[in-house]
Amino acid sequence: MTKYYVRVKPQLTGENAVHKETCPFLDDIKLKKYLGEFSTCQDAINEASRFFHHSKGCPFCTSEHLSLQQNQLRTWYRFSLT
Ligand SMILES: [Zn+2]
């Protein structure tokens, strides 16, 4: 089981990113809500959706970055910091 957090402030894209406890982006996030422990990322996103309708898994936490282009990743990262 992994601990998951959701970013309270939406990104510029309007989504609330769901992160694992171990995510490198999590340190930069001041307003985050602890969701609980889940065995899959999708379960955590489902839980986050109860609070934030546009919850979405962080590309790093969901391993989506493996299929993302480098520039897409950079765009996502820029959005995640605002
Ligand atoms: Zn993350």
PDB file of the backbone (N, CA, C, O) and the ligand in Angstrom, with CONECT records:
HET     ZN  A 101       1
ATOM      1  N   MET A   1       0.844  -1.199   0.000  1.00  0.00           N
ATOM      2  CA  MET A   1       0.000   0.000   0.000  1.00  0.00           C
ATOM      3  C   MET A   1       0.883   1.255   0.000  1.00  0.00           C
ATOM      4  O   MET A   1       1.942   1.296   0.627  1.00  0.00           O
ATOM      5  N   THR A   2       0.424   2.241  -0.703  1.00  0.00           N
ATOM      6  CA  THR A   2       1.182   3.479  -0.818  1.00  0.00           C
ATOM      7  C   THR A   2       0.315   4.638  -0.350  1.00  0.00           C
ATOM      8  O   THR A   2      -0.891   4.669  -0.598  1.00  0.00           O
ATOM      9  N   LYS A   3       0.943   5.589   0.328  1.00  0.00           N
ATOM     10  CA  LYS A   3       0.217   6.789   0.755  1.00  0.00           C
ATOM     11  C   LYS A   3       0.082   7.755  -0.432  1.00  0.00           C
ATOM     12  O   LYS A   3       1.023   7.964  -1.196  1.00  0.00           O
ATOM     13  N   TYR A   4      -1.101   8.326  -0.558  1.00  0.00           N
ATOM     14  CA  TYR A   4      -1.360   9.250  -1.663  1.00  0.00           C
ATOM     15  C   TYR A   4      -1.840  10.606  -1.145  1.00  0.00           C
ATOM     16  O   TYR A   4      -2.512  10.709  -0.119  1.00  0.00           O
ATOM     17  N   TYR A   5      -1.470  11.625  -1.891  1.00  0.00           N
ATOM     18  CA  TYR A   5      -1.892  12.995  -1.588  1.00  0.00           C
ATOM     19  C   TYR A   5      -2.487  13.613  -2.845  1.00  0.00           C
ATOM     20  O   TYR A   5      -2.134  13.238  -3.964  1.00  0.00           O
ATOM     21  N   VAL A   6      -3.395  14.565  -2.647  1.00  0.00           N
ATOM     22  CA  VAL A   6      -3.901  15.331  -3.786  1.00  0.00           C
ATOM     23  C   VAL A   6      -3.556  16.795  -3.555  1.00  0.00           C
ATOM     24  O   VAL A   6      -3.644  17.312  -2.441  1.00  0.00           O
ATOM     25  N   ARG A   7      -3.171  17.428  -4.618  1.00  0.00           N
ATOM     26  CA  ARG A   7      -2.833  18.845  -4.556  1.00  0.00           C
ATOM     27  C   ARG A   7      -4.134  19.636  -4.459  1.00  0.00           C
ATOM     28  O   ARG A   7      -5.021  19.477  -5.298  1.00  0.00           O
ATOM     29  N   VAL A   8      -4.254  20.495  -3.432  1.00  0.00           N
ATOM     30  CA  VAL A   8      -5.508  21.214  -3.202  1.00  0.00           C
ATOM     31  C   VAL A   8      -5.728  22.288  -4.268  1.00  0.00           C
ATOM     32  O   VAL A   8      -6.843  22.479  -4.753  1.00  0.00           O
ATOM     33  N   LYS A   9      -4.650  22.981  -4.621  1.00  0.00           N
ATOM     34  CA  LYS A   9      -4.765  24.016  -5.638  1.00  0.00           C
ATOM     35  C   LYS A   9      -4.669  23.376  -7.024  1.00  0.00           C
ATOM     36  O   LYS A   9      -3.693  22.685  -7.315  1.00  0.00           O
ATOM     37  N   PRO A  10      -5.666  23.597  -7.880  1.00  0.00           N
ATOM     38  CA  PRO A  10      -5.593  22.978  -9.206  1.00  0.00           C
ATOM     39  C   PRO A  10      -4.439  23.540 -10.031  1.00  0.00           C
ATOM     40  O   PRO A  10      -3.976  24.657  -9.801  1.00  0.00           O
ATOM     41  N   GLN A  11      -3.994  22.758 -10.976  1.00  0.00           N
ATOM     42  CA  GLN A  11      -2.970  23.238 -11.899  1.00  0.00           C
ATOM     43  C   GLN A  11      -3.621  24.179 -12.908  1.00  0.00           C
ATOM     44  O   GLN A  11      -4.841  24.342 -12.931  1.00  0.00           O
ATOM     45  N   LEU A  12      -2.794  24.787 -13.729  1.00  0.00           N
ATOM     46  CA  LEU A  12      -3.326  25.712 -14.732  1.00  0.00           C
ATOM     47  C   LEU A  12      -4.298  25.002 -15.663  1.00  0.00           C
ATOM     48  O   LEU A  12      -5.184  25.628 -16.244  1.00  0.00           O
ATOM     49  N   THR A  13      -4.131  23.717 -15.798  1.00  0.00           N
ATOM     50  CA  THR A  13      -5.004  22.937 -16.667  1.00  0.00           C
ATOM     51  C   THR A  13      -6.333  22.617 -15.986  1.00  0.00           C
ATOM     52  O   THR A  13      -7.207  21.996 -16.592  1.00  0.00           O
ATOM     53  N   GLY A  14      -6.492  23.042 -14.715  1.00  0.00           N
ATOM     54  CA  GLY A  14      -7.740  22.827 -14.005  1.00  0.00           C
ATOM     55  C   GLY A  14      -7.849  21.490 -13.304  1.00  0.00           C
ATOM     56  O   GLY A  14      -8.910  21.128 -12.794  1.00  0.00           O
ATOM     57  N   GLU A  15      -6.749  20.761 -13.282  1.00  0.00           N
ATOM     58  CA  GLU A  15      -6.787  19.447 -12.659  1.00  0.00           C
ATOM     59  C   GLU A  15      -6.083  19.460 -11.299  1.00  0.00           C
ATOM     60  O   GLU A  15      -5.109  20.182 -11.088  1.00  0.00           O
ATOM     61  N   ASN A  16      -6.599  18.649 -10.400  1.00  0.00           N
ATOM     62  CA  ASN A  16      -5.940  18.457  -9.120  1.00  0.00           C
ATOM     63  C   ASN A  16      -5.091  17.190  -9.225  1.00  0.00           C
ATOM     64  O   ASN A  16      -5.618  16.092  -9.406  1.00  0.00           O
ATOM     65  N   ALA A  17      -3.806  17.350  -9.114  1.00  0.00           N
ATOM     66  CA  ALA A  17      -2.896  16.222  -9.322  1.00  0.00           C
ATOM     67  C   ALA A  17      -2.826  15.327  -8.083  1.00  0.00           C
ATOM     68  O   ALA A  17      -2.728  15.806  -6.953  1.00  0.00           O
ATOM     69  N   VAL A  18      -2.878  14.034  -8.324  1.00  0.00           N
ATOM     70  CA  VAL A  18      -2.763  13.037  -7.262  1.00  0.00           C
ATOM     71  C   VAL A  18      -1.334  12.491  -7.276  1.00  0.00           C
ATOM     72  O   VAL A  18      -0.827  12.060  -8.311  1.00  0.00           O
ATOM     73  N   HIS A  19      -0.695  12.521  -6.092  1.00  0.00           N
ATOM     74  CA  HIS A  19       0.707  12.111  -5.988  1.00  0.00           C
ATOM     75  C   HIS A  19       0.900  11.014  -4.956  1.00  0.00           C
ATOM     76  O   HIS A  19       0.184  10.920  -3.959  1.00  0.00           O
ATOM     77  N   LYS A  20       1.898  10.189  -5.238  1.00  0.00           N
ATOM     78  CA  LYS A  20       2.363   9.258  -4.218  1.00  0.00           C
ATOM     79  C   LYS A  20       3.230  10.003  -3.221  1.00  0.00           C
ATOM     80  O   LYS A  20       3.786  11.058  -3.527  1.00  0.00           O
ATOM     81  N   GLU A  21       3.336   9.442  -2.029  1.00  0.00           N
ATOM     82  CA  GLU A  21       4.142  10.031  -0.963  1.00  0.00           C
ATOM     83  C   GLU A  21       5.596  10.240  -1.414  1.00  0.00           C
ATOM     84  O   GLU A  21       6.267  11.163  -0.953  1.00  0.00           O
ATOM     85  N   THR A  22       6.061   9.398  -2.294  1.00  0.00           N
ATOM     86  CA  THR A  22       7.465   9.416  -2.694  1.00  0.00           C
ATOM     87  C   THR A  22       7.736  10.297  -3.914  1.00  0.00           C
ATOM     88  O   THR A  22       8.868  10.351  -4.395  1.00  0.00           O
ATOM     89  N   CYS A  23       6.719  10.982  -4.414  1.00  0.00           N
ATOM     90  CA  CYS A  23       6.877  11.765  -5.641  1.00  0.00           C
ATOM     91  C   CYS A  23       7.825  12.948  -5.439  1.00  0.00           C
ATOM     92  O   CYS A  23       7.731  13.650  -4.432  1.00  0.00           O
ATOM     93  N   PRO A  24       8.731  13.173  -6.381  1.00  0.00           N
ATOM     94  CA  PRO A  24       9.652  14.318  -6.266  1.00  0.00           C
ATOM     95  C   PRO A  24       8.940  15.670  -6.310  1.00  0.00           C
ATOM     96  O   PRO A  24       9.490  16.671  -5.853  1.00  0.00           O
ATOM     97  N   PHE A  25       7.712  15.707  -6.860  1.00  0.00           N
ATOM     98  CA  PHE A  25       6.978  16.975  -6.934  1.00  0.00           C
ATOM     99  C   PHE A  25       6.308  17.334  -5.617  1.00  0.00           C
ATOM    100  O   PHE A  25       5.972  18.496  -5.386  1.00  0.00           O
ATOM    101  N   LEU A  26       6.116  16.361  -4.768  1.00  0.00           N
ATOM    102  CA  LEU A  26       5.301  16.566  -3.567  1.00  0.00           C
ATOM    103  C   LEU A  26       5.920  17.591  -2.620  1.00  0.00           C
ATOM    104  O   LEU A  26       5.196  18.321  -1.942  1.00  0.00           O
ATOM    105  N   ASP A  27       7.236  17.653  -2.567  1.00  0.00           N
ATOM    106  CA  ASP A  27       7.924  18.589  -1.674  1.00  0.00           C
ATOM    107  C   ASP A  27       7.574  20.035  -1.982  1.00  0.00           C
ATOM    108  O   ASP A  27       7.558  20.885  -1.092  1.00  0.00           O
ATOM    109  N   ASP A  28       7.293  20.307  -3.251  1.00  0.00           N
ATOM    110  CA  ASP A  28       7.022  21.681  -3.676  1.00  0.00           C
ATOM    111  C   ASP A  28       5.586  22.099  -3.382  1.00  0.00           C
ATOM    112  O   ASP A  28       5.240  23.272  -3.526  1.00  0.00           O
ATOM    113  N   ILE A  29       4.766  21.167  -2.980  1.00  0.00           N
ATOM    114  CA  ILE A  29       3.345  21.448  -2.818  1.00  0.00           C
ATOM    115  C   ILE A  29       3.035  21.805  -1.371  1.00  0.00           C
ATOM    116  O   ILE A  29       3.237  20.998  -0.463  1.00  0.00           O
ATOM    117  N   LYS A  30       2.547  23.009  -1.171  1.00  0.00           N
ATOM    118  CA  LYS A  30       2.258  23.456   0.190  1.00  0.00           C
ATOM    119  C   LYS A  30       0.856  23.027   0.632  1.00  0.00           C
ATOM    120  O   LYS A  30       0.659  22.580   1.762  1.00  0.00           O
ATOM    121  N   LEU A  31      -0.101  23.168  -0.264  1.00  0.00           N
ATOM    122  CA  LEU A  31      -1.465  22.798   0.074  1.00  0.00           C
ATOM    123  C   LEU A  31      -1.792  21.430  -0.515  1.00  0.00           C
ATOM    124  O   LEU A  31      -2.119  21.309  -1.696  1.00  0.00           O
ATOM    125  N   LYS A  32      -1.699  20.414   0.318  1.00  0.00           N
ATOM    126  CA  LYS A  32      -2.027  19.083  -0.150  1.00  0.00           C
ATOM    127  C   LYS A  32      -2.905  18.394   0.879  1.00  0.00           C
ATOM    128  O   LYS A  32      -2.837  18.677   2.076  1.00  0.00           O
ATOM    129  N   LYS A  33      -3.724  17.487   0.384  1.00  0.00           N
ATOM    130  CA  LYS A  33      -4.650  16.777   1.254  1.00  0.00           C
ATOM    131  C   LYS A  33      -4.279  15.304   1.231  1.00  0.00           C
ATOM    132  O   LYS A  33      -4.129  14.705   0.166  1.00  0.00           O
ATOM    133  N   TYR A  34      -4.131  14.728   2.421  1.00  0.00           N
ATOM    134  CA  TYR A  34      -3.812  13.311   2.517  1.00  0.00           C
ATOM    135  C   TYR A  34      -5.048  12.486   2.172  1.00  0.00           C
ATOM    136  O   TYR A  34      -6.122  12.696   2.736  1.00  0.00           O
ATOM    137  N   LEU A  35      -4.888  11.550   1.246  1.00  0.00           N
ATOM    138  CA  LEU A  35      -6.035  10.758   0.797  1.00  0.00           C
ATOM    139  C   LEU A  35      -6.151   9.424   1.526  1.00  0.00           C
ATOM    140  O   LEU A  35      -7.253   8.928   1.761  1.00  0.00           O
ATOM    141  N   GLY A  36      -5.012   8.851   1.878  1.00  0.00           N
ATOM    142  CA  GLY A  36      -5.007   7.552   2.516  1.00  0.00           C
ATOM    143  C   GLY A  36      -4.059   6.613   1.792  1.00  0.00           C
ATOM    144  O   GLY A  36      -3.287   7.031   0.929  1.00  0.00           O
ATOM    145  N   GLU A  37      -4.129   5.324   2.160  1.00  0.00           N
ATOM    146  CA  GLU A  37      -3.251   4.330   1.539  1.00  0.00           C
ATOM    147  C   GLU A  37      -4.050   3.513   0.540  1.00  0.00           C
ATOM    148  O   GLU A  37      -5.140   3.024   0.837  1.00  0.00           O
ATOM    149  N   PHE A  38      -3.486   3.378  -0.646  1.00  0.00           N
ATOM    150  CA  PHE A  38      -4.170   2.645  -1.717  1.00  0.00           C
ATOM    151  C   PHE A  38      -3.178   1.728  -2.412  1.00  0.00           C
ATOM    152  O   PHE A  38      -1.976   1.993  -2.443  1.00  0.00           O
ATOM    153  N   SER A  39      -3.704   0.646  -2.969  1.00  0.00           N
ATOM    154  CA  SER A  39      -2.825  -0.291  -3.664  1.00  0.00           C
ATOM    155  C   SER A  39      -2.609   0.114  -5.114  1.00  0.00           C
ATOM    156  O   SER A  39      -1.607  -0.262  -5.721  1.00  0.00           O
ATOM    157  N   THR A  40      -3.552   0.886  -5.678  1.00  0.00           N
ATOM    158  CA  THR A  40      -3.358   1.356  -7.045  1.00  0.00           C
ATOM    159  C   THR A  40      -3.598   2.866  -7.121  1.00  0.00           C
ATOM    160  O   THR A  40      -4.321   3.457  -6.320  1.00  0.00           O
ATOM    161  N   CYS A  41      -2.965   3.439  -8.107  1.00  0.00           N
ATOM    162  CA  CYS A  41      -3.111   4.872  -8.341  1.00  0.00           C
ATOM    163  C   CYS A  41      -4.572   5.214  -8.663  1.00  0.00           C
ATOM    164  O   CYS A  41      -5.078   6.258  -8.251  1.00  0.00           O
ATOM    165  N   GLN A  42      -5.234   4.333  -9.394  1.00  0.00           N
ATOM    166  CA  GLN A  42      -6.609   4.596  -9.796  1.00  0.00           C
ATOM    167  C   GLN A  42      -7.525   4.691  -8.576  1.00  0.00           C
ATOM    168  O   GLN A  42      -8.435   5.519  -8.546  1.00  0.00           O
ATOM    169  N   ASP A  43      -7.291   3.862  -7.592  1.00  0.00           N
ATOM    170  CA  ASP A  43      -8.084   3.927  -6.359  1.00  0.00           C
ATOM    171  C   ASP A  43      -7.909   5.282  -5.681  1.00  0.00           C
ATOM    172  O   ASP A  43      -8.867   5.868  -5.176  1.00  0.00           O
ATOM    173  N   ALA A  44      -6.674   5.766  -5.680  1.00  0.00           N
ATOM    174  CA  ALA A  44      -6.393   7.067  -5.060  1.00  0.00           C
ATOM    175  C   ALA A  44      -7.075   8.187  -5.839  1.00  0.00           C
ATOM    176  O   ALA A  44      -7.598   9.131  -5.248  1.00  0.00           O
ATOM    177  N   ILE A  45      -7.066   8.079  -7.157  1.00  0.00           N
ATOM    178  CA  ILE A  45      -7.708   9.104  -7.989  1.00  0.00           C
ATOM    179  C   ILE A  45      -9.220   9.082  -7.755  1.00  0.00           C
ATOM    180  O   ILE A  45      -9.853  10.136  -7.700  1.00  0.00           O
ATOM    181  N   ASN A  46      -9.793   7.900  -7.620  1.00  0.00           N
ATOM    182  CA  ASN A  46     -11.220   7.787  -7.332  1.00  0.00           C
ATOM    183  C   ASN A  46     -11.567   8.480  -6.016  1.00  0.00           C
ATOM    184  O   ASN A  46     -12.573   9.182  -5.916  1.00  0.00           O
ATOM    185  N   GLU A  47     -10.727   8.274  -5.020  1.00  0.00           N
ATOM    186  CA  GLU A  47     -10.948   8.907  -3.722  1.00  0.00           C
ATOM    187  C   GLU A  47     -10.822  10.427  -3.849  1.00  0.00           C
ATOM    188  O   GLU A  47     -11.634  11.171  -3.299  1.00  0.00           O
ATOM    189  N   ALA A  48      -9.813  10.874  -4.568  1.00  0.00           N
ATOM    190  CA  ALA A  48      -9.598  12.308  -4.748  1.00  0.00           C
ATOM    191  C   ALA A  48     -10.771  12.948  -5.492  1.00  0.00           C
ATOM    192  O   ALA A  48     -11.090  14.115  -5.268  1.00  0.00           O
ATOM    193  N   SER A  49     -11.403  12.192  -6.365  1.00  0.00           N
ATOM    194  CA  SER A  49     -12.514  12.712  -7.170  1.00  0.00           C
ATOM    195  C   SER A  49     -13.733  13.053  -6.318  1.00  0.00           C
ATOM    196  O   SER A  49     -14.606  13.808  -6.747  1.00  0.00           O
ATOM    197  N   ARG A  50     -13.787  12.495  -5.113  1.00  0.00           N
ATOM    198  CA  ARG A  50     -14.887  12.832  -4.215  1.00  0.00           C
ATOM    199  C   ARG A  50     -14.767  14.280  -3.739  1.00  0.00           C
ATOM    200  O   ARG A  50     -15.769  14.917  -3.414  1.00  0.00           O
ATOM    201  N   PHE A  51     -13.547  14.790  -3.701  1.00  0.00           N
ATOM    202  CA  PHE A  51     -13.308  16.169  -3.252  1.00  0.00           C
ATOM    203  C   PHE A  51     -13.093  17.112  -4.424  1.00  0.00           C
ATOM    204  O   PHE A  51     -13.561  18.250  -4.422  1.00  0.00           O
ATOM    205  N   PHE A  52     -12.377  16.618  -5.423  1.00  0.00           N
ATOM    206  CA  PHE A  52     -12.033  17.441  -6.591  1.00  0.00           C
ATOM    207  C   PHE A  52     -12.448  16.677  -7.846  1.00  0.00           C
ATOM    208  O   PHE A  52     -11.930  15.598  -8.133  1.00  0.00           O
ATOM    209  N   HIS A  53     -13.382  17.251  -8.577  1.00  0.00           N
ATOM    210  CA  HIS A  53     -13.957  16.514  -9.704  1.00  0.00           C
ATOM    211  C   HIS A  53     -12.975  16.276 -10.836  1.00  0.00           C
ATOM    212  O   HIS A  53     -13.136  15.345 -11.624  1.00  0.00           O
ATOM    213  N   HIS A  54     -11.960  17.118 -10.912  1.00  0.00           N
ATOM    214  CA  HIS A  54     -11.019  16.961 -12.026  1.00  0.00           C
ATOM    215  C   HIS A  54      -9.680  16.425 -11.541  1.00  0.00           C
ATOM    216  O   HIS A  54      -8.626  16.913 -11.950  1.00  0.00           O
ATOM    217  N   SER A  55      -9.719  15.442 -10.689  1.00  0.00           N
ATOM    218  CA  SER A  55      -8.485  14.851 -10.197  1.00  0.00           C
ATOM    219  C   SER A  55      -7.851  13.981 -11.279  1.00  0.00           C
ATOM    220  O   SER A  55      -8.529  13.313 -12.060  1.00  0.00           O
ATOM    221  N   LYS A  56      -6.525  14.021 -11.287  1.00  0.00           N
ATOM    222  CA  LYS A  56      -5.792  13.292 -12.311  1.00  0.00           C
ATOM    223  C   LYS A  56      -4.464  12.842 -11.726  1.00  0.00           C
ATOM    224  O   LYS A  56      -3.856  13.552 -10.926  1.00  0.00           O
ATOM    225  N   GLY A  57      -4.024  11.673 -12.125  1.00  0.00           N
ATOM    226  CA  GLY A  57      -2.758  11.170 -11.616  1.00  0.00           C
ATOM    227  C   GLY A  57      -1.581  11.955 -12.157  1.00  0.00           C
ATOM    228  O   GLY A  57      -1.540  12.292 -13.341  1.00  0.00           O
ATOM    229  N   CYS A  58      -0.630  12.245 -11.293  1.00  0.00           N
ATOM    230  CA  CYS A  58       0.618  12.878 -11.720  1.00  0.00           C
ATOM    231  C   CYS A  58       1.339  11.917 -12.669  1.00  0.00           C
ATOM    232  O   CYS A  58       1.374  10.716 -12.401  1.00  0.00           O
ATOM    233  N   PRO A  59       1.913  12.409 -13.765  1.00  0.00           N
ATOM    234  CA  PRO A  59       2.567  11.517 -14.728  1.00  0.00           C
ATOM    235  C   PRO A  59       3.681  10.681 -14.110  1.00  0.00           C
ATOM    236  O   PRO A  59       3.889   9.534 -14.506  1.00  0.00           O
ATOM    237  N   PHE A  60       4.393  11.245 -13.150  1.00  0.00           N
ATOM    238  CA  PHE A  60       5.466  10.482 -12.514  1.00  0.00           C
ATOM    239  C   PHE A  60       4.902   9.352 -11.665  1.00  0.00           C
ATOM    240  O   PHE A  60       5.390   8.222 -11.701  1.00  0.00           O
ATOM    241  N   CYS A  61       3.877   9.675 -10.910  1.00  0.00           N
ATOM    242  CA  CYS A  61       3.329   8.689  -9.987  1.00  0.00           C
ATOM    243  C   CYS A  61       2.616   7.557 -10.725  1.00  0.00           C
ATOM    244  O   CYS A  61       2.595   6.422 -10.249  1.00  0.00           O
ATOM    245  N   THR A  62       2.040   7.859 -11.868  1.00  0.00           N
ATOM    246  CA  THR A  62       1.311   6.833 -12.600  1.00  0.00           C
ATOM    247  C   THR A  62       2.179   6.179 -13.666  1.00  0.00           C
ATOM    248  O   THR A  62       1.713   5.326 -14.422  1.00  0.00           O
ATOM    249  N   SER A  63       3.467   6.591 -13.720  1.00  0.00           N
ATOM    250  CA  SER A  63       4.411   6.075 -14.723  1.00  0.00           C
ATOM    251  C   SER A  63       4.016   6.447 -16.141  1.00  0.00           C
ATOM    252  O   SER A  63       4.520   5.876 -17.108  1.00  0.00           O
ATOM    253  N   GLU A  64       3.097   7.420 -16.257  1.00  0.00           N
ATOM    254  CA  GLU A  64       2.710   7.875 -17.590  1.00  0.00           C
ATOM    255  C   GLU A  64       3.860   8.575 -18.296  1.00  0.00           C
ATOM    256  O   GLU A  64       3.905   8.655 -19.524  1.00  0.00           O
ATOM    257  N   HIS A  65       4.794   9.082 -17.487  1.00  0.00           N
ATOM    258  CA  HIS A  65       5.905   9.828 -18.095  1.00  0.00           C
ATOM    259  C   HIS A  65       6.732   8.944 -19.019  1.00  0.00           C
ATOM    260  O   HIS A  65       7.449   9.446 -19.883  1.00  0.00           O
ATOM    261  N   LEU A  66       6.635   7.643 -18.841  1.00  0.00           N
ATOM    262  CA  LEU A  66       7.383   6.732 -19.700  1.00  0.00           C
ATOM    263  C   LEU A  66       6.900   6.813 -21.145  1.00  0.00           C
ATOM    264  O   LEU A  66       7.648   6.530 -22.081  1.00  0.00           O
ATOM    265  N   SER A  67       5.634   7.204 -21.310  1.00  0.00           N
ATOM    266  CA  SER A  67       5.097   7.294 -22.658  1.00  0.00           C
ATOM    267  C   SER A  67       4.943   8.746 -23.118  1.00  0.00           C
ATOM    268  O   SER A  67       4.503   9.006 -24.237  1.00  0.00           O
ATOM    269  N   LEU A  68       5.313   9.694 -22.238  1.00  0.00           N
ATOM    270  CA  LEU A  68       5.187  11.101 -22.607  1.00  0.00           C
ATOM    271  C   LEU A  68       6.451  11.589 -23.304  1.00  0.00           C
ATOM    272  O   LEU A  68       7.554  11.126 -23.016  1.00  0.00           O
ATOM    273  N   GLN A  69       6.274  12.517 -24.210  1.00  0.00           N
ATOM    274  CA  GLN A  69       7.419  13.189 -24.814  1.00  0.00           C
ATOM    275  C   GLN A  69       8.034  14.124 -23.782  1.00  0.00           C
ATOM    276  O   GLN A  69       7.364  14.581 -22.856  1.00  0.00           O
ATOM    277  N   GLN A  70       9.312  14.395 -23.960  1.00  0.00           N
ATOM    278  CA  GLN A  70      10.033  15.253 -23.012  1.00  0.00           C
ATOM    279  C   GLN A  70       9.384  16.634 -22.887  1.00  0.00           C
ATOM    280  O   GLN A  70       9.303  17.184 -21.789  1.00  0.00           O
ATOM    281  N   ASN A  71       8.922  17.193 -24.010  1.00  0.00           N
ATOM    282  CA  ASN A  71       8.338  18.529 -23.944  1.00  0.00           C
ATOM    283  C   ASN A  71       6.975  18.519 -23.252  1.00  0.00           C
ATOM    284  O   ASN A  71       6.606  19.500 -22.606  1.00  0.00           O
ATOM    285  N   GLN A  72       6.229  17.431 -23.379  1.00  0.00           N
ATOM    286  CA  GLN A  72       4.955  17.317 -22.661  1.00  0.00           C
ATOM    287  C   GLN A  72       5.204  17.288 -21.156  1.00  0.00           C
ATOM    288  O   GLN A  72       4.464  17.872 -20.365  1.00  0.00           O
ATOM    289  N   LEU A  73       6.263  16.594 -20.800  1.00  0.00           N
ATOM    290  CA  LEU A  73       6.609  16.472 -19.388  1.00  0.00           C
ATOM    291  C   LEU A  73       7.007  17.831 -18.822  1.00  0.00           C
ATOM    292  O   LEU A  73       6.647  18.180 -17.697  1.00  0.00           O
ATOM    293  N   ARG A  74       7.748  18.584 -19.611  1.00  0.00           N
ATOM    294  CA  ARG A  74       8.183  19.899 -19.175  1.00  0.00           C
ATOM    295  C   ARG A  74       6.974  20.832 -19.004  1.00  0.00           C
ATOM    296  O   ARG A  74       6.914  21.622 -18.062  1.00  0.00           O
ATOM    297  N   THR A  75       6.023  20.726 -19.924  1.00  0.00           N
ATOM    298  CA  THR A  75       4.811  21.525 -19.839  1.00  0.00           C
ATOM    299  C   THR A  75       4.048  21.169 -18.572  1.00  0.00           C
ATOM    300  O   THR A  75       3.580  22.048 -17.849  1.00  0.00           O
ATOM    301  N   TRP A  76       3.928  19.885 -18.314  1.00  0.00           N
ATOM    302  CA  TRP A  76       3.196  19.452 -17.122  1.00  0.00           C
ATOM    303  C   TRP A  76       3.870  19.974 -15.863  1.00  0.00           C
ATOM    304  O   TRP A  76       3.208  20.423 -14.927  1.00  0.00           O
ATOM    305  N   TYR A  77       5.198  19.908 -15.854  1.00  0.00           N
ATOM    306  CA  TYR A  77       5.950  20.318 -14.686  1.00  0.00           C
ATOM    307  C   TYR A  77       5.773  21.817 -14.431  1.00  0.00           C
ATOM    308  O   TYR A  77       5.649  22.252 -13.287  1.00  0.00           O
ATOM    309  N   ARG A  78       5.763  22.597 -15.512  1.00  0.00           N
ATOM    310  CA  ARG A  78       5.593  24.036 -15.382  1.00  0.00           C
ATOM    311  C   ARG A  78       4.218  24.338 -14.784  1.00  0.00           C
ATOM    312  O   ARG A  78       4.087  25.194 -13.908  1.00  0.00           O
ATOM    313  N   PHE A  79       3.197  23.627 -15.265  1.00  0.00           N
ATOM    314  CA  PHE A  79       1.844  23.808 -14.728  1.00  0.00           C
ATOM    315  C   PHE A  79       1.777  23.420 -13.259  1.00  0.00           C
ATOM    316  O   PHE A  79       1.031  24.017 -12.483  1.00  0.00           O
ATOM    317  N   SER A  80       2.552  22.428 -12.889  1.00  0.00           N
ATOM    318  CA  SER A  80       2.445  21.895 -11.534  1.00  0.00           C
ATOM    319  C   SER A  80       3.032  22.861 -10.508  1.00  0.00           C
ATOM    320  O   SER A  80       2.756  22.740  -9.314  1.00  0.00           O
ATOM    321  N   LEU A  81       3.834  23.811 -10.960  1.00  0.00           N
ATOM    322  CA  LEU A  81       4.493  24.711 -10.014  1.00  0.00           C
ATOM    323  C   LEU A  81       3.718  25.995  -9.764  1.00  0.00           C
ATOM    324  O   LEU A  81       4.047  26.746  -8.846  1.00  0.00           O
ATOM    325  N   THR A  82       2.721  26.250 -10.546  1.00  0.00           N
ATOM    326  CA  THR A  82       2.014  27.525 -10.415  1.00  0.00           C
ATOM    327  C   THR A  82       0.896  27.431  -9.388  1.00  0.00           C
ATOM    328  O   THR A  82       0.194  28.413  -9.148  1.00  0.00           O
TER     329      THR A  82
HETATM  330 ZN    ZN A 101       3.569  12.894  -8.478  1.00  0.00          ZN2+
END
